[in-house]
Amino acid sequence: MLVYQRTDSPLLSAITFAISYLPWLLGGPLLSTVADRFPRHRVLITADAARALLVAGMAVPGTPLPVLLGLLLVVAVCGPPFESARSALMADVLDGDRYALATSLTNVGSQLAQVLGYVLGGTLVAVLDPSAALLLDAATFAVSAVWLWARLQRRPAPDDGGDAEGPRSMWRDAGEGLRLIGRTPRLLAIIAVTWVGSLFANAPEGIAAPLVDQLGHGAAQVGVLLAANPAGVTIGGLLVARALTQERRERLVPPLVGLSLAPILLAGLVTVWGAPGTGAYAAVVALLFLAGLGGAWTIPLNVAFVQAVPSAYRGRAFGVAVSGLYGVQGIGVLGAGAATEGLAPGGVVALIGGLGLVAVVPPLLGYVRTQGHVAAAPPAGGRSRA
């Protein structure tokens, strides 16, 4: 909003929004090594303290636009180390059902924070101004840093058994994380299911507005359509985490993945074959909510992922997985938008659901075949120096 107010350029505003994803897409595996090189509580505190200072700097009136974008990029660079350290530390502290429940609650909190952030952020900008809203944002990072410093138990840096003499190369650490995943069929299968499933499950979000238009409704109904899937994910995640054991959760991954995609196919068919109006719109919203319930497959996959990775490599492995996840989600949204240039939105949604059901079968077969496999840490010797 601040960039748009200063430049009146939708393109620069979009570029500003996209900057937050660049560190994950371009350097996620490398930046995530920080979570495996230093005590994870220190990574969390430092990242939040740095973001508090940087966002406060963005709020200074009259800051040149290049400086503003540069500060935003550095803020985004703090994201991969923080998220990797948080995920790895949570897996160290919790196990089994406790970790599954914590993952579910984290997902719920993330969904709610995203919704509230958009709503409250827009309200604050309307009531105050972008600079004041940024100062409040900086304050939230500062509060988080202080809370983590006061409440989080101190733990040593992860020990991967490597050579402790001298500084280690981040590039070598990132390469070890990639090799760990590349030689572990279980991790490859989990990541493949996650990437392929998310590619197709999230793609319809990119064409929500034209889909609602085809259903005979206006912009006011787009938000409800977009909220249907996250609402389903929230409820489904809580149900799966609370009501099932990890063994049952893992067995339910294939049917849950199918449930996350089949309603998308049906939603597209309803749009294509049904008459525009409230009935068709309500049916599509209900089907997308049902697809969200199926999206609870992320809970057991998350648990299976951390169980298959040695603790000292979880930050790096998480960085690889999330970097690819951001990439495929972007590809899915862009692909859906491009397809809608030549096809009706409902047809594109049906195509997304149908192709997804076919494409996810090989990764799911690999996931089932590798249940019980755990990655072995790479040999300790031969580390390069920075």
N, C-alpha and C positions, 0 to 999 in steps of 0.2 A: 504494500500500500504506500509506504514512504517513497519508494522508487517511482511508482506510478504518479504520485502527486507531484514529484519534482520534474518528471520527464514527459508525462502524458503519453508514454509509450507502452502499449500492451506487450510488445516483444521484450523490452527490457524488464518489464515486470515478470514475464514468464521465465526469462533467463535467471532473474533473481531467485525465483522459486526453485528452479532446477539446480542452482548451485549447491543446495543442501544435499543433493544426491551424488554430486561429483566425487567426494572423497571415498564413498562406498564403491562406486563404479570403477574409479580409476586407481584407487590405492587401498581398498578395503583389506585384502590379505596382508599387505605390508604394515599398515597402521595398526592392525589388530595384534601384531606381534608384541606391541607394548604391554598388552594384558598378560603375556607370558614371560616378560622380562623383568617386571617390577612387582612389588607387592600390590595385589589388586585393589585393596582399600585405598592405597595411595594414588593409584591411577584414577579411581572414581572421584576422589576429593579434588585432585589437581585439575581434572577435566572440567568439573563443575565450577571451580573457582576461576579458571581461565575463561570459561564462557560467560560468567557473570561480568568480568572486567571488559571483555570484548563487546558484549551486547550493550553495556553501559556506554562504551565508546561510540557505538553506532547511534546512540541517542543524542549525541552532541549536535545542536543545531548548526546547520551550515557545513556539515562534513561533506567534502567532495564525493561525488558519486563513485569514482574509482576506489577511493579509500573505503567507502561504505561497502562496496561489493567485496573488496579484499578482506575486510573484517568479517563479513558474513561467511566467506570461504574458510577462514581460520576457525570460526565457530563450528562450521560443519566438520572440519578436520578432527575436532575433539570427539565427534560422535562415534566413529569406529572403535577407538580405544575404550571409551566409556561403556558402550554396549557389549563389547567382547568381554571386558572385565566383569561387568554385572552378570552376564550369562554364566561365565565360568565360575565366578565366586558363588553364585546361587547353587550351582551343581555341586560345589565342594561342601557347602553347608548342609544342604538337604539331599535326601535320597528317596527313591521309591515313590510312594503315594504322596509324600509331603512335597517332593519336587514337582510332581504332576499338578498338584493343587496350586502350588506357588506359581507355576507356569501359567495355569489357567487364570489365576487372579491378576498376574502381570498383563496377560492379554486383555482382560476386561478393563484394567486400569488404562492401558494404552488406547483402547477404543474410546473409552469415555473421555480421556484427556484430549484425544484428537477432536472429538465432537465439541467438547467444551472450549477447547483452544480456538477453534474456528469461530464459534458463536461469541465467546467473551472477547476474543481479539478484535473482531469486527465491532462489537459494542464499545469497547474501550477507545478504538480509533475514532468512532463516531462521537463519543461523549468528550473525550480528551483530545489528543492528537497523537500521531505515530511515535513521536519522541517520548512522550509520557508512557505510552504503552510499552515501548522498548525498555524503559527504566523499570517498569513493573516486571517485565520478563527477566531482566537482569537480576532483580531481587529474588525471583524464584530459584534461579541457579545458585545465588549466594546462600539462601536458606537451605537448599539441598546440600551444599558443600559443608556448611556448619553442622547440619544434622548428621551427615555421614562421619564427620570428624569426631563428633561427640558420642555417637552411638555404635559405630561399626567396630567390631572386634579386629584388632591388628593380627594379621597373618603374614608369614614370610612369603617371599616370592616363590612361584612354582619351581620345583626342582625337576629338570628333565634328564639329570645325570650327565650333562655335557661338561666340557672343559670350563672350569670356573676362572681360568687365568686370563685376565684382560677382557676388554669389551667384545661383545659378540656382534656379528653382522646381522642387521635386520633383514637384509636380502636373503641371507642364508637361513635365518629363522623362518621367513615367509616360504622359502622353497621347501623346507622340511615339512611345514604344514601342508603344502600342496602334495608333496610326495606321500605323506601319511594317508591322505584321502585317496590318492591315485592308486595305491597298492592295497587298499582295504575294501573289498567288495561290499561289505556292510555299509560303510559310509557312502560309497558311490551310489548304492541303491537308495539310501535314505535321501540323499541330496537330489537324485534324479526324480524321485516321487515328489519331493517338495517343489522343485523347479517346474516340472511339467504340470503338476496339479495346480500350482499357483498361476502359471502362464495362462491357462484356460479359465480358471475360476474367477480371476480378477479382470480379465479382458473386457467383459461387458460394461464395467464402470466407465470406460472411455467413451461409450456411445449412449450414456444414460439419457442425455437431453434429446437426441433424435429418436430414441426408442419411445420416450414418453410422448413426443410429438406424434409419432405414428399411432400411439394408443389413444390419441384424441384429447390429450391433456396439455397443460402449459407448464411454465417454468416452476410454478409453486409446488408441483408434484414431483419434481426431479429429486429434491432432497429426501422425500419419503422413500422413493425407489432406491436411492443410494444407501439409505440407512437400513434397508431390509436385510441385506447380507451380513453386515457387521452385527446387527442385533441377533441374528441366528447364530453367528460364530460365538458371541458372548454367552448365550444360553446353552448352546451345545457344548462349549468348552467346560462350563461349570458342571453340567450333567455328567460328562465323560470323566472328569477329574474326580468328582465326589462319589459317583455311584459304582465305579468299576475298578477292578484291580488292574495293575499294569499288564498282566498276561492277557486279560480279556480286552483291554484297550488295544494291544498290539494285534490281536486277532481281528479286531473290528476295523483296522485301517483300510483294507481293500473295500469293504462295503461303504464305509464313510466317504472315501474318495469318490466312489461311484455316486453316492448321494449328493456330493457337492457339485457334480457335473450334470447328472441326468435332469434335474429341474431346470437347469439353464437351457438345455435342449427343448424341454417342454415349454418354457417361457417364450422362446423364440417361435415355436409352432403356434402357441396361443396368439401371439402378436400377428403372425402371418395369416392364420386362418380365421381368427375371431374378428368380430365387428368392433371398431374403435368405440370406446366408452368406458364407463366406470367398472363394469363387470370384468372386461379384459384387463384393465389396469390393476384391479384388485387381485385378479388371479396371478398376474405376473409378479406383483409384490409378494404374494404368499409363496410363490415358487422360489423366488430369490431368497426369502427368509428360510425356506426349507433347505436350499443349497447351503446357506450359512450354517445351519445345524450340522450338515455333513462336514463343513469345514473344521469341525472339532478334531479331524484326523491330525491336525498339527500338534496336538497335545502329546499323544503317544509317540509321534515321530521325534519330537523334541527330546523326550525322555530317552528314547532309544539312541538318539545321536550322542547325547552326553555320556551315556553308559558305554558307548563304543569307542570313545576317545580318551586316551590317558589325560589326567588332569593337567599336566604341564603343557599340553598341546591344544587345550580347549579354546583358548582365545584365538589362535590362528585358524583352527578349523571352523570356528564360528564366523570369523571374518570372511573366509572363502564362501561359506554357505550363504551368508546374507548378501555379499556382493553380487553373487549370481542371482539371488532372489530379486534384488532391485532391478537387475538387468532384464530378466525375463518378464517381470511385471511391466516394465516400460515397453518392451517389445510387444507384449500382448495388447496393451492399450493402444499403441501406435498402429499395430496391425489391424485391430478392430476398426479404428478410425479410417484407415486407408481403404479397407474393404467396404465401408459404408459409403464411400464416394461412388461406388458402382452398384451396390446392392441395397435393398431395403434393410433398415436396422434389425427388424425381426428376423429376417433371413440370416443376417450375420450372427445374431445371438444363437440361433438354432445351429448354425454351422460350427460355432465355437464349442457348444455343448457336445455335439456329435463327434467332432474331431478330438476333443479332449478325452472322451470316453475310450476312443481307440488308442490315442497316443500314450495314455497312462498305463496301459496293460503291461508292456515290457518292464517298465520300472517297478511296478507292483509285483511282478513275478520274481524279479531280482530281490526285492524286499523280503518276500516270503521265503525264498531259498536261503537267505543269509541270516535269518533270525538266530540269535545266540552267538554270532561272530563278534569279536572285539579286536580293535586295532592294537598292534604292538608298537611301542615307541621305537623310533629310528635308533641306529647305533650312536653311541655317545661321541665317538672319536671324530677327529678331522674337522672341527669347526674352523671356519675362517674368521679373521679379525676384521673389525670395522675399518 
